[in-house]
């Protein structure tokens, strides 16, 4: 993951500007003062085309709705979802498509507290068991879950740590891909209780 320093953000000036706009939108969301209604009138207005400025790669959790969290209108944001934001081939292909075909220069990997996929991985590591219904996800999340459990004795802290480790791992994975050269990839965490999004820096 690139360090979120002034120097690194200057190298991605346009993407950094888009990121600032997303965080401003999150501020409006928290304040209960959204700019966009996203009603049928807006949908019809944007139906002819789209010019998204960013992709949010997040979890499938129904409480994490990126368009609302960042107060974006139709056509402004692409959203890719997998449980635990595991970067499988379809997800990565979607991000590559966004960069190559739509010119999107910013990817936000958005984790969240109380993630069910992370909890399943933590339980599997603790019990050393596998469930055919979640084997793939557990396999993909085993490393951050195992590391978090080794670093924390408190269950809630371990879950939070595992989620952040997965955010950083996902950012690092995407950042190594030549297909995403020139794209700013940043990690962030959504607080389900406050609605706030905070950036995740390098450990």
Backbone torsions as a table, in degrees:
resi	resn	phi	psi	omega
1	UNK	NA	129.2	177.6
2	UNK	-67.5	139.8	178.4
3	UNK	-64.8	139.7	-178.4
4	UNK	-86.0	63.3	179.2
5	UNK	-98.1	167.1	178.2
6	UNK	-59.8	-38.4	-178.5
7	UNK	-64.7	-46.3	-177.2
8	UNK	-68.4	-36.1	178.9
9	UNK	-70.2	-31.8	177.5
10	UNK	-64.0	-32.1	178.3
11	UNK	-67.2	-22.3	179.9
12	UNK	-121.4	56.7	-170.4
13	UNK	-55.6	-48.7	-178.0
14	UNK	-65.4	-43.5	179.2
15	UNK	-63.9	-38.3	178.7
16	UNK	-64.3	-36.7	177.3
17	UNK	-65.7	-40.3	177.2
18	UNK	-64.3	-42.4	178.6
19	UNK	-60.7	-43.7	177.9
20	UNK	-59.6	-39.6	178.6
21	UNK	-65.3	-37.6	177.1
22	UNK	-64.4	-42.6	179.7
23	UNK	-67.5	-34.4	174.1
24	UNK	-64.4	-41.2	177.2
25	UNK	-62.2	-38.0	176.2
26	UNK	-62.9	-36.4	176.4
27	UNK	-62.4	-40.4	177.0
28	UNK	-65.2	-39.8	178.7
29	UNK	-60.7	-47.1	-179.8
30	UNK	-62.1	-39.0	-177.7
31	UNK	-76.7	-7.5	-177.6
32	UNK	72.3	27.9	-178.3
33	UNK	-126.5	59.9	-178.4
34	UNK	-65.6	147.6	179.4
35	UNK	-85.1	-29.5	-171.7
36	UNK	-114.0	134.6	178.4
37	UNK	-83.1	-30.2	-174.0
38	UNK	53.0	46.8	178.0
39	UNK	-97.0	-174.0	-175.2
40	UNK	-64.5	-31.1	178.2
41	UNK	-63.7	-44.9	178.3
42	UNK	-66.1	-39.3	179.7
43	UNK	-60.7	-44.1	179.7
44	UNK	-67.1	-37.8	-179.5
45	UNK	-61.9	-37.2	-176.9
46	UNK	-96.4	0.5	-177.2
47	UNK	-59.1	-35.9	-177.3
48	UNK	-64.4	-24.7	-178.5
49	UNK	-173.8	173.9	-179.0
50	UNK	-140.0	149.9	176.2
51	UNK	-137.5	68.8	-177.8
52	UNK	-66.9	141.7	-179.7
53	UNK	-97.4	-13.8	-175.8
54	UNK	-156.6	162.7	169.8
55	UNK	-117.3	133.6	171.1
56	UNK	-105.7	120.5	177.0
57	UNK	-103.4	110.4	-171.5
58	UNK	-138.2	-175.3	-177.8
59	UNK	-82.0	164.2	177.6
60	UNK	-78.9	-3.2	-175.8
61	UNK	-51.1	129.8	-174.9
62	UNK	-68.8	-12.7	179.8
63	UNK	-89.3	-6.1	-176.5
64	UNK	-110.4	91.0	-179.1
65	UNK	-108.6	101.7	-170.2
66	UNK	-58.1	-40.4	-178.3
67	UNK	-60.8	-37.8	177.8
68	UNK	-75.5	-45.6	-176.8
69	UNK	-57.4	-37.6	-179.1
70	UNK	-102.7	7.0	179.9
71	UNK	47.1	62.6	178.4
72	UNK	-110.7	150.5	179.2
73	UNK	-90.4	174.8	172.6
74	UNK	-54.7	141.0	174.1
75	UNK	83.1	-2.0	-176.2
76	UNK	-99.8	-21.0	-170.8
77	UNK	-140.1	131.9	169.6
78	UNK	-95.8	143.7	-178.5
79	UNK	-130.4	126.2	175.3
80	UNK	-115.8	133.5	-175.6
81	UNK	-130.5	134.1	164.8
82	UNK	-142.6	155.9	177.8
83	UNK	-60.7	128.4	-179.1
84	UNK	66.5	20.8	-173.8
85	UNK	36.7	53.8	174.7
86	UNK	-78.4	123.4	-176.3
87	UNK	-79.8	73.2	177.7
88	UNK	-76.4	178.4	-172.5
89	UNK	-62.4	-40.1	-179.1
90	UNK	-66.0	-40.7	179.7
91	UNK	-65.4	-47.0	179.7
92	UNK	-63.5	-41.3	177.6
93	UNK	-59.9	-37.5	177.9
94	UNK	-66.3	-40.5	177.8
95	UNK	-66.6	-40.5	177.7
96	UNK	-63.4	-40.5	178.0
97	UNK	-62.2	-43.4	-179.8
98	UNK	-60.1	-40.1	-179.1
99	UNK	-73.2	-47.6	-173.2
100	UNK	-76.6	-41.3	-172.9
101	UNK	-97.5	-23.4	-176.5
102	UNK	-117.5	-1.2	174.9
103	UNK	68.7	22.4	-179.1
104	UNK	-74.3	130.4	-175.5
105	UNK	-109.5	6.9	-178.1
106	UNK	-137.1	129.2	171.8
107	UNK	-120.1	125.4	175.2
108	UNK	-108.4	115.4	174.8
109	UNK	-87.8	111.7	-171.0
110	UNK	-111.5	107.3	173.8
111	UNK	-91.8	174.5	178.8
112	UNK	-153.0	154.9	178.1
113	UNK	-69.2	158.9	177.4
114	UNK	56.2	45.2	-179.9
115	UNK	-79.3	124.8	-177.8
116	UNK	-65.4	-37.3	179.7
117	UNK	-66.5	-41.4	177.5
118	UNK	-65.1	-40.8	178.9
119	UNK	-61.6	-40.6	178.6
120	UNK	-63.0	-39.7	178.9
121	UNK	-67.7	-41.1	178.2
122	UNK	-61.3	-43.7	179.3
123	UNK	-64.0	-40.8	-179.4
124	UNK	-65.7	-40.0	179.2
125	UNK	-66.4	-43.7	-179.0
126	UNK	-63.3	-42.0	-176.4
127	UNK	-91.9	-8.7	-175.6
128	UNK	51.9	48.8	-179.8
129	UNK	-125.9	165.0	177.8
130	UNK	-133.6	144.3	178.5
131	UNK	-121.8	123.0	-178.5
132	UNK	-53.6	-26.9	-178.8
133	UNK	-73.4	-23.2	-176.1
134	UNK	-128.7	11.4	-174.9
135	UNK	-55.2	-45.6	-177.3
136	UNK	-61.8	-48.2	-179.3
137	UNK	-63.7	-43.7	179.9
138	UNK	-60.5	-42.4	178.4
139	UNK	-59.7	-43.5	-178.1
140	UNK	-71.2	-27.4	-177.1
141	UNK	-104.2	4.1	-175.6
142	UNK	-60.8	-45.2	-175.2
143	UNK	-62.1	-53.0	179.2
144	UNK	-64.3	-33.6	178.9
145	UNK	-67.0	-44.8	-179.8
146	UNK	-63.7	-43.7	179.3
147	UNK	-63.6	-43.6	-178.9
148	UNK	-62.7	-40.5	179.2
149	UNK	-66.9	-31.9	179.3
150	UNK	-75.1	-20.4	-176.4
151	UNK	-101.7	-8.7	-175.3
152	UNK	-143.9	139.3	178.1
153	UNK	-96.0	-19.3	-179.4
154	UNK	-87.7	130.7	-175.1
155	UNK	-62.2	-43.3	-179.0
156	UNK	-66.3	-41.2	178.0
157	UNK	-65.0	-38.7	179.0
158	UNK	-63.3	-41.3	179.6
159	UNK	-64.2	-43.7	178.8
160	UNK	-64.4	-42.8	179.0
161	UNK	-65.2	-42.5	179.6
162	UNK	-62.0	-41.9	179.1
163	UNK	-62.1	-44.8	179.9
164	UNK	-66.3	-37.8	175.9
165	UNK	-62.3	-39.2	179.0
166	UNK	-68.0	-36.9	175.5
167	UNK	-59.7	-49.8	-178.1
168	UNK	-63.8	-40.3	178.4
169	UNK	-62.4	-41.6	-179.2
170	UNK	-66.2	-43.9	178.4
171	UNK	-60.9	-44.9	-179.5
172	UNK	-63.3	-42.2	179.1
173	UNK	-60.1	-47.8	-178.7
174	UNK	-68.0	-36.5	-178.2
175	UNK	-67.0	-22.2	179.4
176	UNK	-84.0	-9.5	-173.7
177	UNK	-85.2	123.6	-179.7
178	UNK	-62.6	-26.6	179.3
179	UNK	-66.2	-15.6	179.5
180	UNK	-113.8	19.7	175.4
181	UNK	-57.0	136.5	-179.7
182	UNK	87.0	-7.7	178.6
183	UNK	-94.9	131.7	175.8
184	UNK	-82.4	119.9	179.4
185	UNK	-113.5	120.3	-178.6
186	UNK	-126.5	153.4	177.2
187	UNK	-103.6	148.1	179.7
188	UNK	-151.6	162.4	179.7
189	UNK	-129.5	134.8	177.4
190	UNK	-101.4	127.2	177.9
191	UNK	-89.2	112.6	-177.2
192	UNK	-61.2	-30.3	-175.0
193	UNK	-82.9	-38.5	-176.5
194	UNK	-100.7	-20.2	-176.3
195	UNK	84.3	0.3	-175.3
196	UNK	-82.6	143.3	172.4
197	UNK	-108.1	128.4	177.1
198	UNK	-123.9	142.6	179.6
199	UNK	-75.0	146.1	178.4
200	UNK	-104.1	115.7	179.9
201	UNK	-86.1	175.0	173.0
202	UNK	-59.3	145.2	177.6
203	UNK	-65.7	NA	NA
